[in-house]
Amino acid sequence: MSSLLVFPGQGAQQPGMLHRLPDAAIVRGCLHEASDVLGEDASLLDSPQALASTRAVQLCLLVAGVACARLLMENSAPADYVAGLSIGAYPAAVLAEALSFSDALRLVSLRGELMQQAYPQGYGMTALIGLELTAVDKLLAQVHSERTPVYLANINADNQCVIAGGDAAMSALVALMQKAGVARRLAVSVPSHCPLLDEPARVLAAAFTKVPMQAPRLGYLSGSSARLLRSAEQIRDDLAFNMCRVVDWRGTVQSAYERGARLQIELPPGSVLTGLARRVFEQGTVIAFDAARLDTLKALLDEEGRRHR
């Protein structure tokens, strides 16, 4: 049996999320490093005003994920696999030691700025709950055009997808749903995981060529392809282009389960990925960092580590 750490994507952010992190030396160290690298006080990134910025949101998710995962794995058995949804792939890569935390901070700062500049307003993402993928595809075919762009962005579960595109296009698609499912606009102000972000992804990929990376020390599962990536080049490509690729989170969690993962711990903030994983994990434990004591989580990680050995 093995363990999986998962890191949430944009939309999971919460005002004050960095101030609610555990008061521990390793967490303070991550915040100090972030402030030094970014040249600003990282603790100010989580105010309601700051979180209106895509850059601040993504940096908060990176810092929170790395800080809490390092705290969890301090003097504990290491996790076997890591995976992240969209921006969550960056803390996953840092924990797998494929990418340094300082380089991740610089790249995520650029990533957020590029995405924000590309679509400052009039675009976003909407979750569709209760519809099968085939039904979503039919709705997209009815609405999508050059003037009304809308795309499939995430496959989160068998009956939960996310679409991305212009406000008018998403509204038109939701209107066609009638009572077939529930639509919920996400707290994401850019149209992620679709061709609208091809150009920003290419700019980010150019920046990635100047950053040293290495093969992961933990199993790194791509949230886009749901495959285990073993080389630095594969992970470099995955991180640079995941903003414009469809997320297959359902497939990613299924892949981890099929590889023997029977413990999933979701790093802060929130527990959205925990709810999604319960549909896949027929056996084992699925739990969120925010919903449990640290010593309980460490004990679960150690127990899974002993079983794996």
Secondary structure, DSSP 8 states (H G I E B T S, - for coil): -EEEEEE--TT---TTTTTTS---HHHHHHHHHHHHHHTS-GGGTTSTTGGGSHHHHHHHHHHHHHHHHHHHHTTS---SEEEESGGGHHHHHHHTTSS-HHHHHHHHHHHHHHHHHH-SSSEEEEEEES--HHHHHHHHHHH--SSS-EEEEEEEETTEEEEEEEHHHHHHHHHHHTTSSEEEE-S--S--SSGGGHHHHHHHHHHHTTS-----SSEEE-TTT--EE-SHHHHHHHHHHGGGS-EEHHHHHHHHHHTTEEEEEE-SS-SHHHHHHTTT-SSSEEEEGGGS-HHHHHHHHHHHHHHH-
